[in-house]
Amino acid sequence: MADIIKTVGNGHGAPDYATLTLWEAGEEGVDPGAGFTSIAECSGYLGSGANINGAFIRGAIIRGDVTWDGTNDSSLSSAEQLTIAAGTGINVEDLRIFTNNQFVSALNYNADFIIMDRVVLDNTTVGINAIDINGGFTNGHIRNFVARGGADAVMAGFNQGTNLTNGLVYGATDKGIEGSSSTPMVITDVFVFNNAGEDVDSTGGFTLNNVATEDLTGTYTGYTSAELVNFAMGNLQTKSTSFLATAGSPFIGAFLEAGGGISLTATLGTIEYTSNDSVVSLAGSVDVTATLGAISYSSSDTIISFTGSVDLIATLGAINYASNDSTVQVSGAVNVTATLGTINYTSNNAGISLFGNVDIVATLGAINYNSNDVSISLAGGVNVNATLGTIDYTSSDTAILLQGQVLVLSTLGTISYDSYNVNIQVGSGQFIGTVTAGFANDIYSAGFKPSEITVNFKS
């Protein structure tokens, strides 16, 4: 078995069905089998007055041949005065549904489980409505939509309604969205503006989530068509620079303008992000051009990918990094071109790999190292080009091997060495000053100068 796909509309050279009415009559009741569905592939004009009320056993999909992005809605396949009353699950995608008749709505939404995506619902007259929702359809959904014109662009009666998400509603001669105790109506991330009456019926009884309006009836108020990219020329996308671009979940309007980076142009307080096993990808350029407060990031087993260039152009304060059993690898060139405060690194059993050259060109303070039974190997040349303070080394049971020449080019203080069972060898060209040796009382004692040697034996 497979999906049953039929072509519909005069945009096809030789369609299976000329209109949606004929498609509905021919395909209802046909079973494509479990896991499959009936599909109307639409192009061009689809006819007028279709009523999708048949029994589609596995549901049905009615979809246009252009995926709409909020621009140039004239390119969409179009159906005139459509009614959907089949309760078996109908999906409608990428269509313009319209009416030029002031007594007939563009869409009669008469059943539950109807899902509509990327649709234009258009009443070109001043009468009746663009959408009539004739029931309480809590499992229905109209998303990424435009509803415009008519007396009311969207109308729901008493205890009627459905879910409206990410849409534009405008151009009504009365209210943008009208209702009457329409508690099933849930309106989320919708922008309602440029209506003669109230944008959202204040007595409608709706649930509003992030609804922007031109009047005072929304969650966010005072917004006009200026929030859209080019309303006059038919680009109905929300501007990426608009407040509405980030005020919803994630934005308010039918579509969001693409492109551009992410700009933070305000003083930020604390930004906290907690994630487990998350992948965060920031593509393009991310500019932070403001004074930042504290940025805290807590994560377990997280991959963060930054592609493009990431510039932090600010004076940095303290950078703290705490990790257990972590591997930190820095490859390529890492440039820090700002005045740094204190950098603290605390780790247990950590592997740190630094590739390339690591140069620390600064005056050093005190360097303290305490260790027990440690082998230290320095290969190559080690240059300390600075004035050193006191160097203290304390060790127990340590073997010190000096090979080659050891130069001490400074004034030394007292050097004390205590040893037992020591052999002293004087090489050629070297001499000994005054030497005094003391022996046990029952043996002998001796002393000498460069010119004489005196030995005293026990008497």
C-alpha positions in Angstrom: 0.0 0.0 0.0 1.0 3.6 -0.5 -0.2 7.2 -0.2 -2.9 7.9 -2.8 -1.7 11.1 -4.6 -3.9 12.9 -7.1 -3.3 16.2 -8.9 -5.9 18.9 -8.6 -6.4 22.3 -10.3 -5.8 24.1 -13.6 -2.2 24.7 -12.8 -1.5 21.1 -13.8 -1.4 20.3 -17.5 -3.7 17.3 -17.2 -4.9 17.1 -13.6 -6.6 14.0 -12.1 -9.3 16.4 -10.9 -10.1 19.9 -12.0 -11.5 21.0 -8.6 -11.4 20.1 -5.0 -15.1 19.2 -5.2 -14.4 16.5 -7.8 -11.4 15.2 -5.8 -13.5 14.9 -2.6 -16.2 13.1 -4.4 -13.8 10.7 -6.1 -11.5 9.9 -3.2 -13.6 9.8 -0.1 -14.0 6.3 1.2 -10.9 5.0 -0.6 -8.6 3.3 1.9 -4.9 3.8 1.1 -4.0 1.3 3.9 -2.7 1.7 7.4 0.1 4.2 7.7 -0.9 6.0 4.5 -3.2 8.8 3.5 -5.0 10.5 0.6 -3.2 13.6 -0.9 -4.5 16.3 -3.2 -1.5 17.9 -5.0 -2.9 21.3 -5.8 -1.8 23.9 -8.4 -3.6 26.9 -9.8 -7.3 27.6 -9.3 -9.1 24.8 -7.4 -12.7 25.8 -7.9 -15.4 27.4 -5.8 -17.7 26.1 -3.0 -15.9 22.8 -2.1 -17.2 21.0 1.0 -14.8 18.5 2.4 -17.2 16.5 4.5 -16.6 12.9 3.3 -15.2 10.0 5.2 -11.5 9.9 4.5 -10.6 6.7 6.3 -7.0 7.6 6.9 -7.4 11.4 6.8 -6.3 13.6 4.0 -3.8 16.2 3.0 -4.6 19.1 0.7 -1.4 20.9 -0.2 -0.3 23.6 -2.7 2.7 23.4 -5.0 4.5 26.4 -3.4 5.8 26.4 0.2 4.7 29.8 1.4 7.1 32.0 3.4 5.0 35.1 3.9 5.9 36.8 0.6 4.0 37.0 -2.7 0.8 35.1 -1.7 -0.5 35.5 -5.2 1.8 32.6 -6.1 -0.3 30.2 -4.0 -2.9 27.8 -5.3 -6.3 29.2 -4.5 -9.7 27.8 -3.5 -12.8 29.9 -3.3 -15.3 29.6 -0.4 -14.1 26.4 1.2 -15.9 24.4 3.9 -14.2 21.6 5.9 -16.5 19.4 7.9 -14.8 16.0 7.8 -13.9 14.9 11.3 -11.3 12.3 10.3 -8.3 14.6 10.2 -7.7 17.0 7.4 -4.4 18.9 6.8 -4.4 22.0 4.6 -1.0 23.5 3.6 0.1 26.4 1.4 -3.2 27.6 0.0 -5.0 30.9 -0.4 -8.7 30.5 0.5 -10.8 33.5 -0.5 -14.2 34.9 -1.1 -15.4 37.8 -3.3 -19.0 37.3 -2.0 -20.0 39.5 0.9 -22.5 36.9 2.1 -20.2 33.8 2.1 -17.1 33.5 4.2 -13.8 32.4 2.7 -13.5 29.5 5.2 -16.0 27.6 7.2 -14.1 25.7 9.8 -16.7 23.1 10.9 -14.8 20.1 12.4 -12.2 19.1 14.9 -8.7 17.7 14.0 -8.3 20.2 11.1 -4.7 21.4 10.9 -3.9 24.3 8.6 -0.4 25.5 7.9 0.9 28.5 5.8 -2.5 29.6 4.6 -4.0 32.9 3.5 -7.7 33.4 4.5 -8.9 36.3 2.5 -12.3 38.2 2.3 -12.0 40.9 -0.3 -15.4 42.4 0.6 -16.7 44.4 3.6 -19.3 41.8 4.5 -19.4 38.6 6.6 -16.0 37.2 7.7 -12.8 35.7 6.4 -13.0 32.7 8.9 -16.1 31.3 10.7 -15.2 28.8 13.4 -18.4 26.9 14.0 -17.7 24.8 17.1 -15.4 24.2 20.0 -12.4 22.4 18.3 -9.7 22.1 20.8 -7.7 19.6 18.7 -7.7 21.9 15.7 -4.9 24.3 14.8 -4.4 27.2 12.3 -0.6 28.1 12.1 1.5 30.5 10.1 -1.6 32.2 8.7 -3.0 35.5 7.5 -6.6 36.3 8.0 -7.7 39.6 6.5 -10.8 41.5 5.4 -14.5 41.1 6.0 -16.6 42.4 8.8 -14.6 40.3 11.3 -11.5 38.7 10.0 -11.9 35.8 12.5 -15.3 34.9 14.1 -16.1 32.4 16.8 -19.5 32.1 18.5 -20.5 31.2 22.0 -18.2 28.5 23.4 -16.6 28.1 20.0 -13.0 28.4 18.8 -9.7 26.6 18.1 -6.0 27.2 18.3 -4.5 30.1 16.4 -0.7 30.3 16.4 1.7 32.6 14.6 -0.5 34.7 12.4 -1.5 38.1 11.1 -5.1 39.4 11.4 -5.9 42.7 9.8 -8.1 44.7 7.5 -11.6 44.0 9.1 -14.3 46.6 9.0 -15.3 45.6 12.5 -13.2 43.4 14.8 -10.0 41.6 14.0 -11.0 38.6 16.2 -14.5 38.5 17.5 -16.0 36.0 20.0 -18.5 35.6 22.8 -17.3 33.6 25.8 -15.3 31.7 23.2 -13.3 29.7 25.8 -11.9 27.1 23.4 -10.1 29.9 21.4 -6.4 30.0 22.3 -4.4 32.7 20.5 -0.6 32.5 20.6 2.1 34.7 19.0 -0.5 36.4 16.8 -0.2 40.1 15.5 -3.6 41.9 15.1 -3.6 45.4 13.7 -5.3 47.9 11.3 -8.9 46.9 12.1 -11.8 49.4 12.3 -13.1 48.0 15.6 -11.2 46.2 18.4 -8.3 44.2 17.3 -9.2 41.5 19.8 -12.7 41.4 21.2 -12.3 42.4 24.8 -15.4 40.3 25.8 -14.4 37.3 23.7 -13.2 35.2 26.6 -10.1 34.1 24.7 -6.8 32.8 26.1 -4.1 35.2 24.9 -0.4 34.3 24.8 2.0 36.9 23.4 -0.6 38.7 21.3 0.5 42.0 19.8 -2.1 44.6 18.8 -2.3 48.1 17.5 -4.9 49.1 20.1 -5.0 48.2 23.8 -6.6 44.8 23.6 -3.4 42.6 23.3 -0.5 41.5 25.5 1.8 44.0 23.7 0.2 47.1 22.4 0.9 50.0 20.0 2.3 48.0 17.1 1.5 48.7 13.4 2.3 47.3 10.0 5.7 49.0 10.3 6.8 45.9 12.2 6.6 43.9 8.9 9.3 43.9 6.3 7.3 45.5 3.5 3.5 45.5 4.2 2.7 47.6 1.1 4.5 45.3 -1.3 3.2 42.1 0.2 6.1 41.0 2.3 4.3 40.0 5.5 7.3 38.7 7.5 8.1 40.2 10.9 11.2 42.3 10.7 14.2 40.6 12.4 14.9 44.0 14.1 11.4 44.3 15.5 10.6 43.8 19.2 8.1 41.2 17.9 11.0 39.1 16.5 11.9 37.9 20.0 8.7 38.7 22.0 7.0 35.4 21.3 7.9 31.8 21.4 10.0 32.5 19.6 8.4 35.4 17.6 5.1 37.1 17.0 3.6 37.2 13.5 3.1 34.7 10.7 6.7 34.5 9.5 10.1 35.9 10.6 12.5 37.7 8.3 15.5 35.5 7.6 19.2 36.4 7.8 21.3 38.7 9.9 23.1 37.9 13.1 22.0 38.0 16.7 22.6 41.4 18.2 22.5 42.2 21.9 22.4 46.0 22.1 21.3 46.5 25.7 22.8 46.3 29.1 22.4 42.7 30.2 21.9 41.3 33.7 22.5 37.7 34.5 22.2 35.2 31.7 21.8 31.6 33.0 21.7 28.5 30.8 21.4 25.0 32.2 21.5 22.0 29.8 22.1 18.3 29.9 23.4 16.6 26.7 22.6 19.6 24.5 24.0 20.8 21.2 24.0 24.6 20.9 25.0 25.9 17.4 25.4 29.6 16.7 25.9 30.2 13.0 26.9 33.5 11.4 28.3 36.4 13.5 27.3 37.0 17.1 28.1 40.4 18.3 27.9 41.5 21.9 28.3 45.2 21.9 27.1 46.1 25.4 28.3 46.1 29.0 27.7 42.6 30.3 26.8 41.5 33.8 27.5 38.0 34.9 27.1 35.2 32.3 26.8 31.8 33.9 26.8 28.5 32.0 26.2 25.2 33.7 26.2 22.0 31.6 26.9 18.3 31.7 28.3 16.6 28.5 27.5 19.5 26.3 28.8 20.4 22.8 28.9 24.1 21.9 29.7 24.9 18.3 30.6 28.4 17.2 31.0 28.8 13.4 32.0 32.1 11.9 33.7 34.8 13.9 32.9 35.5 17.5 34.3 38.8 18.7 34.4 40.0 22.3 35.4 43.6 22.2 35.4 44.6 25.9 37.7 44.8 28.9 37.5 41.5 30.7 37.3 41.1 34.4 37.9 37.8 36.2 37.6 34.6 34.1 37.0 31.5 36.3 36.9 28.0 35.0 36.4 25.0 37.3 36.5 21.4 35.9 37.0 17.8 37.0 38.7 15.3 34.7 38.5 17.7 31.7 40.5 17.9 28.5 41.0 21.5 27.2 42.4 21.8 23.7 43.2 25.1 22.1 44.3 24.9 18.5 45.2 27.6 16.1 46.0 31.2 17.2 44.4 32.5 20.4 44.7 36.2 20.8 43.8 38.1 23.9 44.0 41.8 23.1 42.5 43.3 26.2 43.6 44.1 29.8 43.0 40.9 31.8 42.1 40.7 35.4 42.8 37.6 37.5 42.6 34.2 35.6 42.0 31.3 38.0 42.1 27.7 37.0 41.2 24.9 39.4 41.2 21.3 38.2 41.6 17.7 39.4 43.3 15.2 37.1 43.0 17.4 34.1 44.8 17.1 30.8 45.8 20.4 29.2 47.1 20.4 25.6 48.6 23.6 24.1 49.6 23.5 20.5 51.8 26.1 18.9 53.8 28.8 20.8 52.7 29.9 24.2 54.5 33.2 25.1 54.2 34.8 28.5 56.0 38.2 28.3 55.6 39.7 31.7 57.4 40.5 34.9 57.1 37.4 37.2 56.5 37.6 40.9 57.3 34.8 43.3 57.3 31.2 42.0 56.9 28.6 44.7 57.0 24.9 44.2 56.8 22.2 46.9 57.2 18.6 46.0 58.2 15.2 47.5 60.1 12.6 45.4 59.5 14.4 42.1 61.6 14.1 38.9 61.9 17.3 36.9 63.3 17.1 33.4 64.0 20.3 31.5 65.0 19.7 27.8 66.4 22.4 25.6 67.3 25.9 26.8 65.4 27.5 29.7 65.9 31.2 29.9 64.7 33.4 32.7 65.2 37.0 31.6 64.1 38.7 34.7 65.4 39.8 38.1 64.8 36.9 40.4 64.0 37.1 44.1 64.8 34.3 46.5 64.7 30.8 45.2 64.1 28.2 48.0 64.4 24.5 47.4 63.7 22.0 50.2 64.0 18.2 49.6 64.3 14.9 51.5 66.4 12.1 50.0 67.0 13.9 46.8 69.7 13.1 44.2 71.0 16.2 42.4 73.1 15.7 39.3 74.9 18.7 37.7 76.6 17.9 34.3 78.5 20.4 32.2 79.2 23.9 33.4 77.0 25.5 36.0 77.4 29.3 36.0 76.2 31.4 38.9 76.6 35.0 37.7 75.5 36.8 40.9 76.7 37.4 44.4 75.8 34.5 46.6 75.1 34.4 50.2 75.9 31.5 52.5 75.8 28.0 51.0 75.5 25.3 53.5 75.9 21.6 52.7 75.7 18.7 55.3 76.7 15.2 54.2 77.9 11.9 55.6 80.4 9.6 53.9 81.6 12.2 51.3 84.5 11.8 48.9 86.1 15.1 47.9 88.3 15.2 44.8 90.5 18.2 43.8 91.1 18.4 40.1 94.1 19.7 38.2 94.7 23.5 38.5 92.6 23.8 41.7 93.9 24.5 45.2 92.6 24.2 48.7 92.9 26.9 51.4 93.0 26.2 55.1 91.8 22.7 55.9 91.1 21.4 59.4 90.3 17.8 60.1 89.3 16.5 63.5 89.4 12.7 64.3 88.4 10.5 67.1 90.5 10.8 70.3 91.9 7.3 69.9 93.3 7.9 66.4 94.9 11.2 65.4 94.3 14.8 64.2 95.8 16.8 61.3 95.8 20.3 59.9 97.6 22.0 57.0 98.1 25.3 55.2 99.2 25.7 51.6 102.8 25.8 52.7 102.8 23.2 55.6 101.0 20.2 56.9 100.9 19.3 60.6 99.8 15.9 61.9 99.2 15.3 65.6 99.0 11.7 66.7 97.6 10.5 69.9 100.4 10.2 72.5 
